[in-house]
Amino acid sequence: MEQVKNLNEEKKEYLNTYKKSRNRLKSLELQLEQIKIDIVHVRASQGNGMPRGKGGINDISKYMEQMANLEEQIDNIRLDIVDRQIKITSAINLLSDDDECTIMTDKYLNCKTWEEVSEDNGYSWRTVHRIHGRALKKIKLENLA
């Protein structure tokens, strides 16, 4: 019994990595947008025609370097997300019960809360957890790896 519980925890941990990766992607995208805004402000402040002592092109080059680094990280995370999404979707689609598929998809791919999953599917919170537990037992860890 304890071994099954640990195995299910391992499955949940992997399934939750998709949401964590999506959250990380959103965070990096926000950072990238902020850098783009900062570049516009730096360029605007340099364009007034007045002589300057320090700064200039070096200030913008730092921002451009940060942008390139963030864009590379974003691309890598997007690839990772797609890979995880394919693995998780494949594992969920092997379930024969439609309710199990729907609940697992809502929870782990659509990143809904338990309350949202319950409400959207017309089940009580307890019933959703029972269906989730049943589905979790059926999902094979090797299908996720």
Buried (B, 14 or more C-beta within 10 A) or exposed (E): EEEEEEBBEEBBEBBEBBBEBBEBBEEBBEBBEEBEEBBEEBEEEBEEEEEEEEEEEEBBEBBEEBBEEBBEBBEEBBEBBEEBBEBBBEBBEEBEEEBBBBBBBBBBBEBBEBEBBBEBBEBEEEBBBEBBEBBBEBBEEEBBE
